[in-house]
């Protein structure tokens, strides 16, 4: 049975929803055959501890959450072919570490006020999106990023039209990315900007989105 590590340390803007996210991922594991451990302790990022995990999830992490030894251990673990999944604030993690920017695909920049807008499925041929309608009404923090993940070769799965909400600043119109996947330095990767609110993790469609992302990074 595959085991995944959920890392939840946030030194910038801690999210109460990590409790709900951990519970949701644990329940998905019970139904779909994987085991979940959760931690906010950077000491877990050592080779001996990471060896047991098929994938690592950064669940709304933020800031410099790993020391140098932890960065080295995570990089070695992922370049050996293990998976990485980032949720929501994970894109605000480790700005001081250039390698991590390649891993996540794009850095968080800012977001306007929480509001509702239709998420658009840009690529339905993926387990994280195949179950979703073409337009999916959702309420969240609509993240602007410092760059377009497509520039790093990411496969964008979900988008939002900047005309459908107030305060967008990326200037990508209907190509504004929300979720993407790929491979980086030998590791299968997946990131979704959705998941700010606790209630998101009780939503069946969003749980299916997370499960599809996990299937991607678990191979």
N, CA and C atoms as a LAMMPS dump frame, in Angstrom:
ITEM: TIMESTEP
0
ITEM: NUMBER OF ATOMS
657
ITEM: BOX BOUNDS ff ff ff
-5.0000000000000000e+02 5.0000000000000000e+02
-5.0000000000000000e+02 5.0000000000000000e+02
-5.0000000000000000e+02 5.0000000000000000e+02
ITEM: ATOMS id mol type element x y z
1 1 1 N 0.844 -1.197 0
2 1 2 C 0 0 0
3 1 3 C 0.884 1.254 0
4 2 1 N 0.607 2.167 -0.926
5 2 2 C 1.386 3.393 -1.005
6 2 3 C 1.144 4.257 0.229
7 3 1 N 2.178 4.96 0.659
8 3 2 C 2.089 5.876 1.786
9 3 3 C 2.474 7.268 1.303
10 4 1 N 1.69 8.278 1.685
11 4 2 C 2.002 9.644 1.314
12 4 3 C 2.212 10.481 2.57
13 5 1 N 3.051 11.486 2.445
14 5 2 C 3.307 12.434 3.52
15 5 3 C 2.619 13.754 3.193
16 6 1 N 1.807 14.245 4.113
17 6 2 C 1.205 15.567 3.989
18 6 3 C 1.991 16.519 4.882
19 7 1 N 2.592 17.519 4.269
20 7 2 C 3.358 18.516 5.012
21 7 3 C 2.549 19.802 5.063
22 8 1 N 2.383 20.391 6.274
23 8 2 C 1.416 21.459 6.478
24 8 3 C 2.03 22.722 7.096
25 9 1 N 3.334 22.832 7.169
26 9 2 C 3.948 23.974 7.846
27 9 3 C 3.795 25.246 7.005
28 10 1 N 3.3 26.303 7.608
29 10 2 C 3.132 27.581 6.92
30 10 3 C 3.6 28.699 7.846
31 11 1 N 4.653 29.397 7.437
32 11 2 C 5.233 30.481 8.226
33 11 3 C 4.789 31.854 7.729
34 12 1 N 3.898 31.886 6.736
35 12 2 C 3.424 33.153 6.171
36 12 3 C 1.964 33.392 6.533
37 13 1 N 1.084 32.587 6.009
38 13 2 C -0.352 32.751 6.234
39 13 3 C -0.966 31.388 6.518
40 14 1 N -0.888 30.912 7.75
41 14 2 C -1.44 29.578 8.062
42 14 3 C -2.916 29.483 7.693
43 15 1 N -3.295 28.335 7.142
44 15 2 C -4.66 28.077 6.701
45 15 3 C -5.328 27.065 7.628
46 16 1 N -6.448 27.452 8.214
47 16 2 C -7.192 26.518 9.055
48 16 3 C -7.654 25.309 8.27
49 17 1 N -7.793 25.445 6.965
50 17 2 C -8.322 24.363 6.131
51 17 3 C -7.382 23.173 6.011
52 18 1 N -6.136 23.281 6.52
53 18 2 C -5.25 22.117 6.425
54 18 3 C -5.782 20.95 7.25
55 19 1 N -6.529 21.25 8.302
56 19 2 C -7.138 20.172 9.093
57 19 3 C -8.153 19.417 8.248
58 20 1 N -8.985 20.168 7.533
59 20 2 C -10.004 19.554 6.68
60 20 3 C -9.357 18.845 5.486
61 21 1 N -8.291 19.447 4.962
62 21 2 C -7.603 18.808 3.849
63 21 3 C -6.953 17.501 4.245
64 22 1 N -6.367 17.472 5.424
65 22 2 C -5.754 16.233 5.906
66 22 3 C -6.806 15.156 6.103
67 23 1 N -7.941 15.546 6.669
68 23 2 C -9.028 14.584 6.873
69 23 3 C -9.527 14.048 5.532
70 24 1 N -9.71 14.938 4.566
71 24 2 C -10.201 14.512 3.252
72 24 3 C -9.233 13.547 2.58
73 25 1 N -7.947 13.853 2.626
74 25 2 C -6.963 12.971 1.996
75 25 3 C -6.886 11.631 2.723
76 26 1 N -7.041 11.661 4.042
77 26 2 C -7.062 10.408 4.789
78 26 3 C -8.243 9.542 4.422
79 27 1 N -9.409 10.165 4.253
80 27 2 C -10.605 9.406 3.867
81 27 3 C -10.48 8.886 2.437
82 28 1 N -9.889 9.678 1.56
83 28 2 C -9.644 9.183 0.201
84 28 3 C -8.691 7.988 0.228
85 29 1 N -7.695 8.052 1.104
86 29 2 C -6.768 6.939 1.23
87 29 3 C -7.443 5.668 1.683
88 30 1 N -8.355 5.793 2.645
89 30 2 C -9.073 4.622 3.136
90 30 3 C -9.893 3.973 2.032
91 31 1 N -10.437 4.781 1.137
92 31 2 C -11.28 4.256 0.062
93 31 3 C -10.491 3.761 -1.143
94 32 1 N -9.315 4.32 -1.329
95 32 2 C -8.605 4.065 -2.589
96 32 3 C -7.23 3.442 -2.394
97 33 1 N -6.927 2.991 -1.194
98 33 2 C -5.77 2.133 -1.024
99 33 3 C -4.433 2.81 -0.835
100 34 1 N -4.401 3.951 -0.14
101 34 2 C -3.115 4.519 0.251
102 34 3 C -3.217 5.019 1.695
103 35 1 N -2.072 5.136 2.337
104 35 2 C -1.979 5.532 3.735
105 35 3 C -1.43 6.942 3.821
106 36 1 N -1.938 7.714 4.799
107 36 2 C -1.576 9.121 4.929
108 36 3 C -0.949 9.386 6.292
109 37 1 N 0.19 10.079 6.286
110 37 2 C 0.781 10.656 7.492
111 37 3 C 0.816 12.162 7.303
112 38 1 N 0.641 12.923 8.382
113 38 2 C 0.68 14.382 8.31
114 38 3 C 1.668 14.917 9.327
115 39 1 N 2.354 16.001 8.955
116 39 2 C 3.361 16.572 9.845
117 39 3 C 3.551 18.052 9.555
118 40 1 N 3.95 18.788 10.58
119 40 2 C 4.407 20.17 10.446
120 40 3 C 5.853 20.291 10.921
121 41 1 N 6.522 19.18 11.072
122 41 2 C 7.879 19.128 11.605
123 41 3 C 8.891 19.008 10.468
124 42 1 N 9.747 20.004 10.257
125 42 2 C 10.713 19.911 9.159
126 42 3 C 11.702 18.764 9.318
127 43 1 N 11.819 18.222 10.521
128 43 2 C 12.756 17.113 10.737
129 43 3 C 12.342 15.848 10.004
130 44 1 N 11.1 15.784 9.538
131 44 2 C 10.67 14.603 8.783
132 44 3 C 11.364 14.552 7.425
133 45 1 N 11.915 15.689 6.989
134 45 2 C 12.589 15.717 5.689
135 45 3 C 14.06 15.361 5.863
136 46 1 N 14.243 14.064 6.073
137 46 2 C 15.554 13.443 6.123
138 46 3 C 15.452 12.144 5.333
139 47 1 N 16.528 11.714 4.69
140 47 2 C 16.43 10.552 3.793
141 47 3 C 15.79 9.326 4.424
142 48 1 N 16.153 9.001 5.653
143 48 2 C 15.615 7.786 6.279
144 48 3 C 14.115 7.887 6.488
145 49 1 N 13.621 9.093 6.835
146 49 2 C 12.192 9.262 7.07
147 49 3 C 11.409 9.317 5.766
148 50 1 N 11.968 9.958 4.75
149 50 2 C 11.253 10.101 3.483
150 50 3 C 11.166 8.802 2.704
151 51 1 N 12.054 7.891 2.992
152 51 2 C 12.149 6.668 2.199
153 51 3 C 10.83 5.897 2.139
154 52 1 N 10.006 6.046 3.161
155 52 2 C 8.756 5.265 3.211
156 52 3 C 7.643 5.845 2.333
157 53 1 N 7.843 7.06 1.792
158 53 2 C 6.748 7.75 1.116
159 53 3 C 6.861 7.696 -0.405
160 54 1 N 5.767 7.302 -1.034
161 54 2 C 5.699 7.29 -2.494
162 54 3 C 5.467 8.681 -3.058
163 55 1 N 4.891 9.567 -2.255
164 55 2 C 4.625 10.932 -2.699
165 55 3 C 4.572 11.845 -1.489
166 56 1 N 4.862 13.116 -1.744
167 56 2 C 4.803 14.155 -0.715
168 56 3 C 3.795 15.204 -1.164
169 57 1 N 2.899 15.58 -0.253
170 57 2 C 1.903 16.619 -0.506
171 57 3 C 2.261 17.842 0.327
172 58 1 N 2.414 18.991 -0.322
173 58 2 C 2.551 20.263 0.389
174 58 3 C 1.155 20.886 0.428
175 59 1 N 0.515 20.789 1.582
176 59 2 C -0.869 21.239 1.759
177 59 3 C -0.859 22.646 2.36
178 60 1 N -1.032 23.639 1.512
179 60 2 C -1.042 25.049 1.92
180 60 3 C 0.133 25.408 2.82
181 61 1 N 1.307 24.932 2.438
182 61 2 C 2.536 25.373 3.084
183 61 3 C 2.838 26.814 2.656
184 62 1 N 3.759 27.465 3.368
185 62 2 C 4.127 28.82 2.992
186 62 3 C 5.387 29.273 3.695
187 63 1 N 6.238 29.977 2.953
188 63 2 C 7.462 30.489 3.529
189 63 3 C 8.593 29.481 3.51
190 64 1 N 9.666 29.761 4.259
191 64 2 C 10.843 28.877 4.28
192 64 3 C 10.633 27.7 5.223
193 65 1 N 9.92 26.706 4.77
194 65 2 C 9.446 25.624 5.646
195 65 3 C 10.435 24.481 5.802
196 66 1 N 11.555 24.518 5.051
197 66 2 C 12.565 23.47 5.147
198 66 3 C 13.931 24.101 5.403
199 67 1 N 14.733 23.445 6.223
200 67 2 C 16.117 23.853 6.36
201 67 3 C 16.925 23.295 5.187
202 68 1 N 18.215 23.612 5.151
203 68 2 C 19.025 23.189 4.003
204 68 3 C 19.081 21.672 3.874
205 69 1 N 19.194 20.987 5.001
206 69 2 C 19.216 19.523 4.949
207 69 3 C 17.888 18.976 4.444
208 70 1 N 16.789 19.608 4.839
209 70 2 C 15.476 19.184 4.366
210 70 3 C 15.292 19.415 2.881
211 71 1 N 15.809 20.541 2.394
212 71 2 C 15.751 20.795 0.963
213 71 3 C 16.524 19.735 0.185
214 72 1 N 17.702 19.41 0.677
215 72 2 C 18.509 18.395 0.004
216 72 3 C 17.808 17.038 0.002
217 73 1 N 17.184 16.698 1.141
218 73 2 C 16.513 15.402 1.249
219 73 3 C 15.303 15.329 0.33
220 74 1 N 14.509 16.416 0.286
221 74 2 C 13.337 16.421 -0.587
222 74 3 C 13.762 16.329 -2.05
223 75 1 N 14.752 17.089 -2.417
224 75 2 C 15.192 17.065 -3.812
225 75 3 C 15.686 15.672 -4.197
226 76 1 N 16.475 15.048 -3.334
227 76 2 C 16.976 13.704 -3.637
228 76 3 C 15.833 12.706 -3.734
229 77 1 N 14.845 12.848 -2.854
230 77 2 C 13.707 11.926 -2.848
231 77 3 C 12.903 12.051 -4.136
232 78 1 N 12.681 13.277 -4.573
233 78 2 C 11.864 13.482 -5.762
234 78 3 C 12.625 13.151 -7.04
235 79 1 N 13.892 13.479 -7.103
236 79 2 C 14.648 13.15 -8.316
237 79 3 C 14.847 11.647 -8.465
238 80 1 N 14.592 10.895 -7.393
239 80 2 C 14.606 9.431 -7.485
240 80 3 C 13.317 8.893 -8.089
241 81 1 N 12.357 9.787 -8.406
242 81 2 C 11.141 9.374 -9.091
243 81 3 C 9.882 9.395 -8.263
244 82 1 N 9.951 9.826 -7.006
245 82 2 C 8.758 9.928 -6.182
246 82 3 C 7.97 11.19 -6.545
247 83 1 N 6.698 11.216 -6.19
248 83 2 C 5.813 12.272 -6.646
249 83 3 C 5.675 13.424 -5.672
250 84 1 N 5.266 14.577 -6.225
251 84 2 C 5.006 15.778 -5.409
252 84 3 C 3.697 16.405 -5.852
253 85 1 N 2.866 16.762 -4.857
254 85 2 C 1.593 17.431 -5.112
255 85 3 C 1.512 18.661 -4.23
256 86 1 N 1.172 19.807 -4.826
257 86 2 C 1.01 21.041 -4.074
258 86 3 C -0.433 21.508 -4.116
259 87 1 N -0.922 21.97 -2.969
260 87 2 C -2.293 22.453 -2.867
261 87 3 C -2.278 23.907 -2.396
262 88 1 N -2.996 24.745 -3.097
263 88 2 C -3.29 26.13 -2.75
264 88 3 C -2.024 26.915 -2.382
265 89 1 N -1.825 27.245 -1.115
266 89 2 C -0.724 28.129 -0.718
267 89 3 C 0.652 27.509 -0.903
268 90 1 N 0.729 26.255 -1.327
269 90 2 C 2.035 25.643 -1.583
270 90 3 C 2.873 26.465 -2.556
271 91 1 N 2.225 27.242 -3.424
272 91 2 C 2.973 28.07 -4.373
273 91 3 C 3.572 29.308 -3.714
274 92 1 N 3.308 29.517 -2.416
275 92 2 C 3.933 30.616 -1.668
276 92 3 C 5.077 30.112 -0.794
277 93 1 N 5.592 28.956 -1.119
278 93 2 C 6.626 28.287 -0.312
279 93 3 C 8.014 28.508 -0.899
280 94 1 N 8.991 28.705 -0.013
281 94 2 C 10.421 28.639 -0.354
282 94 3 C 10.802 29.553 -1.513
283 95 1 N 10.441 30.831 -1.407
284 95 2 C 10.829 31.794 -2.437
285 95 3 C 12.351 31.897 -2.571
286 96 1 N 13.065 31.557 -1.51
287 96 2 C 14.526 31.665 -1.521
288 96 3 C 15.202 30.486 -2.22
289 97 1 N 14.415 29.486 -2.649
290 97 2 C 14.97 28.249 -3.182
291 97 3 C 14.597 28.12 -4.653
292 98 1 N 15.486 28.434 -5.588
293 98 2 C 15.135 28.416 -7.017
294 98 3 C 14.628 27.066 -7.508
295 99 1 N 15.163 25.965 -6.993
296 99 2 C 14.734 24.65 -7.462
297 99 3 C 13.254 24.429 -7.2
298 100 1 N 12.77 24.956 -6.084
299 100 2 C 11.361 24.743 -5.748
300 100 3 C 10.436 25.458 -6.728
301 101 1 N 10.873 26.583 -7.262
302 101 2 C 10.045 27.269 -8.25
303 101 3 C 9.813 26.39 -9.466
304 102 1 N 10.838 25.656 -9.877
305 102 2 C 10.651 24.718 -10.97
306 102 3 C 9.718 23.585 -10.603
307 103 1 N 9.78 23.164 -9.355
308 103 2 C 8.926 22.069 -8.903
309 103 3 C 7.458 22.466 -8.925
310 104 1 N 7.123 23.608 -8.341
311 104 2 C 5.723 24.015 -8.247
312 104 3 C 5.209 24.553 -9.579
313 105 1 N 6.086 25.105 -10.403
314 105 2 C 5.684 25.551 -11.732
315 105 3 C 5.478 27.04 -11.863
316 106 1 N 5.023 27.707 -10.787
317 106 2 C 4.826 29.155 -10.776
318 106 3 C 4.675 29.6 -9.329
319 107 1 N 5.168 30.782 -9.043
320 107 2 C 5.105 31.337 -7.694
321 107 3 C 3.83 32.159 -7.494
322 108 1 N 3.224 32.022 -6.322
323 108 2 C 2.115 32.894 -5.935
324 108 3 C 2.575 34.349 -5.893
325 109 1 N 1.728 35.243 -6.407
326 109 2 C 2.007 36.674 -6.357
327 109 3 C 1.036 37.401 -5.431
328 110 1 N -0.268 37.288 -5.727
329 110 2 C -1.288 37.998 -4.959
330 110 3 C -2.639 37.37 -5.277
331 111 1 N -3.671 37.804 -4.554
332 111 2 C -5.036 37.409 -4.913
333 111 3 C -5.997 38.512 -4.51
334 112 1 N -7.084 38.683 -5.261
335 112 2 C -8.141 39.616 -4.859
336 112 3 C -9.024 38.994 -3.787
337 113 1 N -10.098 39.672 -3.443
338 113 2 C -11.036 39.164 -2.445
339 113 3 C -11.641 37.84 -2.893
340 114 1 N -11.979 36.998 -1.925
341 114 2 C -12.63 35.726 -2.213
342 114 3 C -13.952 35.993 -2.931
343 115 1 N -14.19 35.265 -3.999
344 115 2 C -15.415 35.433 -4.778
345 115 3 C -15.68 34.178 -5.61
346 116 1 N -16.864 34.133 -6.188
347 116 2 C -17.284 32.981 -6.983
348 116 3 C -17.077 33.26 -8.464
349 117 1 N -16.592 32.245 -9.161
350 117 2 C -16.406 32.342 -10.613
351 117 3 C -16.451 30.932 -11.192
352 118 1 N -16.724 30.802 -12.483
353 118 2 C -16.716 29.47 -13.098
354 118 3 C -15.301 29.015 -13.448
355 119 1 N -14.907 27.895 -12.877
356 119 2 C -13.662 27.235 -13.281
357 119 3 C -13.919 26.551 -14.614
358 120 1 N -12.958 26.613 -15.512
359 120 2 C -13.092 26.007 -16.834
360 120 3 C -12.101 24.856 -16.979
361 121 1 N -12.569 23.747 -17.469
362 121 2 C -11.7 22.596 -17.7
363 121 3 C -10.967 22.811 -19.017
364 122 1 N -9.655 22.989 -18.927
365 122 2 C -8.833 23.197 -20.119
366 122 3 C -8.384 21.888 -20.739
367 123 1 N -8.346 20.839 -19.925
368 123 2 C -7.877 19.529 -20.398
369 123 3 C -8.658 18.472 -19.613
370 124 1 N -9.614 17.849 -20.269
371 124 2 C -10.461 16.863 -19.604
372 124 3 C -9.878 15.46 -19.634
373 125 1 N -8.748 15.309 -20.291
374 125 2 C -8.131 13.985 -20.441
375 125 3 C -7.104 13.758 -19.335
376 126 1 N -7.569 13.865 -18.101
377 126 2 C -6.693 13.698 -16.938
378 126 3 C -7.562 13.26 -15.77
379 127 1 N -7.066 12.388 -14.891
380 127 2 C -7.903 11.917 -13.778
381 127 3 C -8.325 13.013 -12.809
382 128 1 N -7.649 14.161 -12.817
383 128 2 C -8.038 15.252 -11.921
384 128 3 C -9.153 16.114 -12.49
385 129 1 N -9.477 15.936 -13.762
386 129 2 C -10.478 16.79 -14.4
387 129 3 C -11.553 16.019 -15.162
388 130 1 N -11.341 14.739 -15.427
389 130 2 C -12.264 13.979 -16.272
390 130 3 C -13.681 13.943 -15.706
391 131 1 N -13.815 14.051 -14.384
392 131 2 C -15.136 13.966 -13.745
393 131 3 C -15.834 15.312 -13.659
394 132 1 N -15.159 16.394 -14.006
395 132 2 C -15.706 17.734 -13.812
396 132 3 C -16.509 18.195 -15.018
397 133 1 N -17.533 19.04 -14.801
398 133 2 C -18.213 19.666 -15.935
399 133 3 C -17.285 20.67 -16.606
400 134 1 N -17.613 21.05 -17.822
401 134 2 C -16.763 21.986 -18.573
402 134 3 C -16.637 23.322 -17.86
403 135 1 N -17.715 23.752 -17.189
404 135 2 C -17.71 24.955 -16.359
405 135 3 C -18.203 24.571 -14.967
406 136 1 N -17.467 24.945 -13.975
407 136 2 C -17.694 24.478 -12.599
408 136 3 C -17.671 25.68 -11.672
409 137 1 N -18.828 26.044 -11.127
410 137 2 C -18.914 27.201 -10.238
411 137 3 C -18.16 26.915 -8.939
412 138 1 N -17.295 27.857 -8.549
413 138 2 C -16.436 27.625 -7.391
414 138 3 C -16.126 28.955 -6.704
415 139 1 N -15.992 28.901 -5.394
416 139 2 C -15.632 30.073 -4.61
417 139 3 C -14.262 29.852 -3.991
418 140 1 N -13.348 30.807 -4.207
419 140 2 C -11.982 30.607 -3.722
420 140 3 C -11.219 31.927 -3.755
421 141 1 N -9.946 31.864 -3.358
422 141 2 C -8.987 32.927 -3.615
423 141 3 C -8.395 32.668 -4.999
424 142 1 N -8.618 33.573 -5.923
425 142 2 C -8.142 33.378 -7.293
426 142 3 C -6.715 33.905 -7.388
427 143 1 N -5.772 33.006 -7.338
428 143 2 C -4.361 33.365 -7.286
429 143 3 C -3.868 33.948 -8.61
430 144 1 N -3.122 35.065 -8.496
431 144 2 C -2.244 35.501 -9.567
432 144 3 C -0.866 34.907 -9.298
433 145 1 N -0.158 34.56 -10.351
434 145 2 C 1.184 33.997 -10.24
435 145 3 C 2.197 34.931 -10.889
436 146 1 N 3.436 34.786 -10.488
437 146 2 C 4.496 35.648 -11.007
438 146 3 C 4.897 35.279 -12.424
439 147 1 N 4.478 34.111 -12.871
440 147 2 C 4.772 33.664 -14.236
441 147 3 C 3.693 32.688 -14.667
442 148 1 N 3.675 32.374 -15.941
443 148 2 C 2.74 31.396 -16.497
444 148 3 C 3.411 30.02 -16.454
445 149 1 N 2.842 29.022 -15.779
446 149 2 C 3.493 27.709 -15.705
447 149 3 C 3.706 27.053 -17.07
448 150 1 N 2.974 27.497 -18.065
449 150 2 C 3.181 26.964 -19.419
450 150 3 C 4.596 27.248 -19.911
451 151 1 N 5.182 28.33 -19.407
452 151 2 C 6.537 28.69 -19.818
453 151 3 C 7.556 27.644 -19.366
454 152 1 N 7.202 26.872 -18.347
455 152 2 C 8.06 25.79 -17.864
456 152 3 C 7.611 24.429 -18.381
457 153 1 N 6.688 24.429 -19.327
458 153 2 C 6.254 23.176 -19.932
459 153 3 C 5.128 22.48 -19.202
460 154 1 N 4.47 23.157 -18.263
461 154 2 C 3.382 22.526 -17.518
462 154 3 C 2.171 22.282 -18.417
463 155 1 N 1.455 21.247 -18.107
464 155 2 C 0.197 20.913 -18.781
465 155 3 C -0.936 21.505 -17.942
466 156 1 N -1.533 22.59 -18.392
467 156 2 C -2.572 23.273 -17.627
468 156 3 C -3.889 22.524 -17.766
469 157 1 N -4.509 22.25 -16.62
470 157 2 C -5.729 21.441 -16.574
471 157 3 C -6.982 22.264 -16.315
472 158 1 N -6.864 23.287 -15.464
473 158 2 C -7.997 24.145 -15.124
474 158 3 C -7.596 25.6 -15.321
475 159 1 N -8.544 26.404 -15.783
476 159 2 C -8.329 27.839 -15.945
477 159 3 C -9.545 28.593 -15.425
478 160 1 N -9.396 29.912 -15.317
479 160 2 C -10.513 30.797 -15.035
480 160 3 C -10.374 31.995 -15.966
481 161 1 N -11.497 32.519 -16.416
482 161 2 C -11.499 33.706 -17.26
483 161 3 C -11.42 34.93 -16.352
484 162 1 N -10.424 35.763 -16.541
485 162 2 C -10.251 36.937 -15.688
486 162 3 C -11.407 37.917 -15.802
487 163 1 N -12.223 37.797 -16.853
488 163 2 C -13.403 38.648 -16.983
489 163 3 C -14.536 38.207 -16.068
490 164 1 N -14.408 37.009 -15.485
491 164 2 C -15.49 36.459 -14.664
492 164 3 C -15.364 36.8 -13.185
493 165 1 N -14.316 37.514 -12.805
494 165 2 C -14.193 37.937 -11.406
495 165 3 C -13.437 39.264 -11.355
496 166 1 N -13.445 39.88 -10.203
497 166 2 C -12.882 41.216 -10.038
498 166 3 C -11.499 41.147 -9.397
499 167 1 N -10.526 41.859 -9.991
500 167 2 C -9.238 42.009 -9.339
501 167 3 C -8.106 41.206 -9.939
502 168 1 N -8.309 40.531 -11.064
503 168 2 C -7.225 39.768 -11.696
504 168 3 C -6.145 40.716 -12.206
505 169 1 N -4.874 40.269 -12.107
506 169 2 C -3.774 41.136 -12.528
507 169 3 C -2.744 40.429 -13.411
508 170 1 N -2.95 39.154 -13.744
509 170 2 C -1.964 38.46 -14.571
510 170 3 C -2.034 38.862 -16.036
511 171 1 N -3.222 39.252 -16.496
512 171 2 C -3.374 39.659 -17.882
513 171 3 C -3.408 38.51 -18.865
514 172 1 N -3.905 37.347 -18.427
515 172 2 C -3.964 36.179 -19.307
516 172 3 C -5.379 35.898 -19.807
517 173 1 N -6.298 36.807 -19.54
518 173 2 C -7.676 36.684 -20.04
519 173 3 C -8.282 35.326 -19.674
520 174 1 N -8.713 34.552 -20.692
521 174 2 C -9.367 33.279 -20.395
522 174 3 C -8.369 32.127 -20.254
523 175 1 N -7.074 32.423 -20.2
524 175 2 C -6.042 31.393 -20.069
525 175 3 C -5.396 31.41 -18.679
526 176 1 N -6.035 32.073 -17.732
527 176 2 C -5.481 32.19 -16.378
528 176 3 C -5.406 30.806 -15.726
529 177 1 N -4.212 30.307 -15.402
530 177 2 C -4.083 28.915 -14.926
531 177 3 C -4.469 28.755 -13.46
532 178 1 N -5.081 27.62 -13.156
533 178 2 C -5.457 27.271 -11.786
534 178 3 C -4.88 25.939 -11.334
535 179 1 N -4.731 25.003 -12.233
536 179 2 C -4.184 23.686 -11.88
537 179 3 C -3.399 23.159 -13.06
538 180 1 N -2.29 22.485 -12.758
539 180 2 C -1.444 21.96 -13.823
540 180 3 C -0.655 20.757 -13.33
541 181 1 N -0.076 20.034 -14.252
542 181 2 C 0.726 18.864 -13.907
543 181 3 C 1.925 18.801 -14.837
544 182 1 N 2.83 17.894 -14.537
545 182 2 C 3.999 17.73 -15.378
546 182 3 C 4.999 16.795 -14.744
547 183 1 N 6.245 16.987 -15.109
548 183 2 C 7.351 16.242 -14.525
549 183 3 C 8.5 17.214 -14.35
550 184 1 N 9.158 17.152 -13.209
551 184 2 C 10.261 18.065 -12.949
552 184 3 C 11.42 17.309 -12.329
553 185 1 N 12.538 17.321 -12.996
554 185 2 C 13.762 16.723 -12.465
555 185 3 C 13.546 15.27 -12.043
556 186 1 N 12.73 14.555 -12.828
557 186 2 C 12.484 13.146 -12.555
558 186 3 C 11.256 12.843 -11.738
559 187 1 N 10.587 13.876 -11.199
560 187 2 C 9.426 13.665 -10.325
561 187 3 C 8.132 14.016 -11.042
562 188 1 N 7.099 13.162 -10.973
563 188 2 C 5.783 13.565 -11.44
564 188 3 C 5.209 14.604 -10.484
565 189 1 N 4.651 15.684 -11.031
566 189 2 C 4.189 16.798 -10.208
567 189 3 C 2.76 17.19 -10.556
568 190 1 N 2.084 17.778 -9.568
569 190 2 C 0.725 18.273 -9.748
570 190 3 C 0.534 19.428 -8.785
571 191 1 N -0.11 20.486 -9.267
572 191 2 C -0.415 21.624 -8.393
573 191 3 C -1.818 22.114 -8.695
574 192 1 N -2.567 22.448 -7.639
575 192 2 C -3.849 23.122 -7.789
576 192 3 C -3.882 24.327 -6.873
577 193 1 N -4.321 25.458 -7.407
578 193 2 C -4.45 26.675 -6.614
579 193 3 C -5.723 26.692 -5.789
580 194 1 N -6.624 25.768 -6.039
581 194 2 C -7.891 25.733 -5.307
582 194 3 C -7.684 25.146 -3.913
583 195 1 N -8.636 25.427 -3.01
584 195 2 C -8.59 24.784 -1.706
585 195 3 C -8.339 25.699 -0.536
586 196 1 N -8.746 26.965 -0.634
587 196 2 C -8.545 27.881 0.494
588 196 3 C -9.447 27.572 1.674
589 197 1 N -10.724 27.357 1.406
590 197 2 C -11.717 27.278 2.481
591 197 3 C -11.857 25.867 3.03
592 198 1 N -12.136 25.739 4.328
593 198 2 C -12.347 24.406 4.904
594 198 3 C -13.429 23.602 4.198
595 199 1 N -14.513 24.27 3.811
596 199 2 C -15.628 23.544 3.201
597 199 3 C -15.282 22.971 1.83
598 200 1 N -14.22 23.456 1.205
599 200 2 C -13.825 22.912 -0.094
600 200 3 C -13.55 21.418 -0.016
601 201 1 N -13.026 20.98 1.122
602 201 2 C -12.561 19.592 1.244
603 201 3 C -13.698 18.606 1.528
604 202 1 N -14.904 19.126 1.701
605 202 2 C -16.081 18.266 1.803
606 202 3 C -16.784 18.125 0.458
607 203 1 N -16.358 18.889 -0.528
608 203 2 C -16.999 18.898 -1.838
609 203 3 C -16.53 17.689 -2.647
610 204 1 N -17.469 16.909 -3.166
611 204 2 C -17.115 15.671 -3.867
612 204 3 C -16.294 15.94 -5.12
613 205 1 N -16.659 16.997 -5.855
614 205 2 C -15.931 17.296 -7.088
615 205 3 C -14.49 17.682 -6.775
616 206 1 N -14.296 18.48 -5.721
617 206 2 C -12.941 18.883 -5.374
618 206 3 C -12.142 17.702 -4.834
619 207 1 N -12.788 16.843 -4.062
620 207 2 C -12.091 15.629 -3.611
621 207 3 C -11.651 14.778 -4.806
622 208 1 N -12.508 14.694 -5.802
623 208 2 C -12.13 13.949 -7.001
624 208 3 C -10.948 14.588 -7.722
625 209 1 N -10.903 15.913 -7.694
626 209 2 C -9.782 16.65 -8.281
627 209 3 C -8.479 16.304 -7.558
628 210 1 N -8.522 16.303 -6.222
629 210 2 C -7.329 15.948 -5.447
630 210 3 C -6.925 14.494 -5.678
631 211 1 N -7.914 13.615 -5.716
632 211 2 C -7.618 12.199 -5.942
633 211 3 C -6.955 12.001 -7.3
634 212 1 N -7.452 12.679 -8.312
635 212 2 C -6.85 12.567 -9.636
636 212 3 C -5.415 13.075 -9.637
637 213 1 N -5.173 14.161 -8.886
638 213 2 C -3.809 14.644 -8.764
639 213 3 C -2.897 13.647 -8.081
640 214 1 N -3.402 13.003 -7.041
641 214 2 C -2.611 11.973 -6.35
642 214 3 C -2.328 10.789 -7.273
643 215 1 N -3.317 10.4 -8.057
644 215 2 C -3.08 9.297 -8.995
645 215 3 C -1.988 9.656 -9.986
646 216 1 N -1.967 10.918 -10.388
647 216 2 C -0.921 11.358 -11.305
648 216 3 C 0.461 11.227 -10.666
649 217 1 N 0.609 11.724 -9.429
650 217 2 C 1.949 11.733 -8.837
651 217 3 C 2.362 10.362 -8.3
652 218 1 N 1.372 9.485 -8.059
653 218 2 C 1.684 8.127 -7.64
654 218 3 C 1.939 7.199 -8.824
655 219 1 N 1.679 7.703 -10.019
656 219 2 C 1.926 6.883 -11.204
657 219 3 C 0.877 5.82 -11.412
